[in-house]
Amino acid sequence: MRFLGNKQLASAVGLVLGLLCAVKAAKVNKHKPWIETTYHGIVTENDDKVLLDPPLIALDKDAPLRYAESFEVTLTKEGEICGFRIHGQNVPFEAVVLDKSTGEGVIRAKDKLDCELQKEHTFTIQAYDCGEGPDGANMKKSHKATVHIQVNDINEYSPVFKEKTYKATVLEGKKYDSILKVEAVDADCSFQFSQICNYEIVTPDVPFTIDKDGFIKNTEKLSYGKEHMYKLTVTAYDCGKNRASEDVLVKISVKPTCKPSWQGFNKRIEYEPGTGSLALFPSIHLETCDEPVSSIRASVELETNHIGKGCDRDTYSEKSLHKLCGASSGTVELLPAPSSSTNWTIGLPTDNGHDSDQVFEFNGTQAIKVPDGVVSTNLKEPFTISVWMRHGPGAHEKETILCKSDKTDMNRHHYSLYVHNCRLIFLLRQDPSEAETYKPAEFHWKLDQVCDKEWHHYVLNVEFPTASLFVDGTTFEPFLVTEDYPLHATKIETQLTIGACWQENSGHDNETETAPEPTSGGNARMAQFFRGNLAGLIIRSGKLENKKVIDCLYTCKEGLDVQLPEEVASSVKVEFNPNQSSLTVEGEDIDAFDKVMQHISYLNSRQFPTPGIRHLRVSTTVKCYNEDACVSVPDAEGYVMVLQPEEPKISLSGIDHFARSAAEFESQEGVTLFPELRIVSTITREVEADAEPEAADGADDDPTVQEAVVSEEIMHNLDTCEVSVMGEELNGEHESLEVDPSQLQQHALEMSSSNLGLVITGVNTMANYEQVLHLIRYKNWHTEALFDRKFKLVCSELNGRYISNEFKVEVNVIHTAVPVEHANNAMVQPNFINPVHHASVDLSGHNLVNAHQASVVPSAATIVIVVCVSFLVFMIVLGVFRIRAAHQRTMRDQENCKENEMDWDDSALTITVNPMETYEDQHSSEEEEEEEEESEDGEEEDDITSAESETSEDEEAGEPEDQQGASRQQQLEWDDSTLTY
């Protein structure tokens, strides 16, 4: 037993020594792992597993024998493979060890692969073992092997056509080998799935076929009479049998047998206001069917006679237009837009809306009287009459446009402008004071324009004894001038009328049918009524209109334009008519002619043009070498659609409710009605939400947002601002609205006033109108019974086309209850009381001019209350006087310390005084309020409380007691302007 034990012991020692040697040998990491030098792999788009050839296996010679004892394997780490490392930038793969002992691993995709982005990936891989010791130190790496991985495609995309629509034109009666080709593409990366294997026409029963390459041809001869256009739906298939996501529309137009005509002409052309010129025929060309052409002449006409007065013109008042054209002085408008100061046109029918000029209709029964004093024309001086007129077929009766005749007793016409048998006649009788000699008295012009039912502009320059007539800017000489004696002297007053002539029932001028005048007295009536439309009737005395001004008044804001290309400028001739509503193009070369036609454009320079249709017509004459007119080209017709402009919104804002003292109303300056008026013009545009990155998050939900934008490009002129009185009319005996005439003249504006208000007219900027409106003052020198006055302001642009909001202002009158002496007492307050320099404070809609004017007593009951409170305050002053005398030195020290802290504004406070309160409590509470005010506002105010004022008054040696009471009373009055009474 003992022997056996020793033997076993010896064996155990041997085994332990062997194991220690084996472990010691195994701890030495002598060899690097080994892998193949190149790997090739395949992975599918929707899979992450990579199939490698050869498989990924790393070998290490440090690994023990596979059939060694189990304890040897578990104790040996140096031969195990701990991982694989991939080298390269942005490699979307990872290598994972499946078995450390065998070195087996796999490569798989980290993210979803996209063959369309990258078909192949190449990178390097390296294996590393587990190193020596338990912590894996001194691990060894294999060499770097190259891995090539190909991404296999799946048929995930469908074919997409390159164009949304395909178009082609074919001639009738002809079979084509190919009319057009449609083409689709597929985004798949592989050849199989990205190729288009087949096209198919989906529309049944059409005479067309399509091959696998997308070429379409007709299967039979087409007839223009049977079908003008065929619409086919075509689809496509890729080689994976995926159908196109959207079928495509193919339009095949059938062209009749060649006929000369204009091709590529769009009938509807949309014009967006403010975009400058717009090419009318950008793709036009003349088809002459291969005829030899020697010359071409085309006339392009833009029909605008239905827009306003013949075309789109500025719709300012005629007086404003004269000003803009340089003829503002001495101009009197006889057909103004109705307003409070120009109300004689209120009864006349007008045009339907404000898009175009203000037009007045006369139907043969209506006429108006011009008030006395509006026109004071001295016929000895040169003068001008201008008018827009549209008149129908001529009649045998006289139709009066303008007539100045005797008001009573007689039928003498001093001067008149009338229509008779398609003639325009101007009558001008000599002044009675002149010698009894024959002089020209009637000027006759025979004109087709008078009776063609179209708008025409007439300017009559009269410099006696001659008269010159301009019609649409063209001069016409009178074909007949008759003479007459001067009128005999009388004291009969005259009457100026428009649309008829004012005369007695008896007399030589009674041949026309008449209508009674309801406001006339006696036997006077209207006669020789006008039938037609009038606008812009102007008399300008003292100066004649020159040709430049006349052309400016007549010129359209819209018309045709052309910019000739340099290469064809010498070979093609272009001529315009005066108002640029038509042009003619002449040339010999068809290509050059087409280029000129393609550069013809429409232009409307108005900021807010009149929307609507303008018809277009192209008339063409083609001549050949062998005969005069070998090719007949039909007229091409279309229209320009002027879209609705972005209309401005004129907004008036400012202080609409304030109070002023009665003394200010009665002063020489009066009260300013609109001291802080602002005039702003805005437009509303549709703005894309993504166009503004700083927009609110909520804007992303809505593709478009409505936004009010104020910008300089929409700044425009005003031509009228009207201030009207709300309530009772102005009483001229004790109230008025006034504006400094020099300021009006400086801004080139005019003013007319009445007991209803005043009207400021003239084309000018919003800033200039603001400056003038700031100067409007209201005066009232009899304010005893006046407590408030209300006014309304309205401004407009383009003769009333765009009108602002109604800005209403209410002014309250402050009647002061404190006697005048109190104001004198307030003048001698202590020097340390700072005057109020801050802006006036708005209290409940009442903007007080000065804080010291806060004492408002509009009723007897309130006066009694103020007197009682003043008496109580006076008693308080007497009661606390002795207490203050005992502590006068202490109070003076406190006052000196806090002198700079005690200045604060009580103009907006309502002070309630307790008669039983001691001065010390009151003074301490005021100090607490003062500290709170300073902590909240952080600034020093300019006024002090009534109690502090009382202390300072006691400290002044020469201040009597009754004066203290008066000052105290004044300080403790309250503001009751917010009360309803």
QUILIN-V547429 format. One record per helix or strand. SS is the DSSP state (hx for helix, st for strand). FROM is the first residue (numbers start at 1). TO is the last residue. Records with the same first field share a line. If there is no record, write none. Layout:
BEGIN
SS=FROM-TO / FROM-TO
END
This chain:
BEGIN
hx=2-26 / 70-75 / 191-194 / 318-324 / 448-451 / 547-554 / 590-598 / 662-666 / 689-691 / 697-701 / 712-714 / 741-746 / 766-773 / 820-826 / 851-853 / 860-886 / 888-897 / 919-937 / 946-955 / 961-971
st=34-34 / 38-44 / 49-49 / 51-53 / 56-57 / 59-59 / 81-87 / 93-99 / 104-109 / 120-129 / 132-132 / 137-137 / 141-141 / 145-152 / 160-161 / 165-171 / 180-181 / 184-185 / 196-201 / 208-210 / 215-218 / 229-238 / 243-243 / 248-255 / 261-263 / 268-271 / 278-279 / 285-287 / 293-303 / 308-308 / 311-311 / 331-333 / 350-350 / 360-363 / 368-370 / 383-391 / 399-406 / 413-420 / 423-428 / 439-446 / 455-463 / 466-471 / 474-476 / 480-484 / 494-498 / 501-504 / 515-515 / 524-527 / 531-541 / 558-562 / 572-576 / 582-587 / 600-604 / 612-624 / 631-631 / 636-642 / 649-653 / 657-661 / 671-672 / 678-688 / 704-709 / 718-726 / 735-738 / 750-754 / 757-764 / 777-780 / 788-797 / 802-803 / 807-814 / 842-843 / 846-847
END
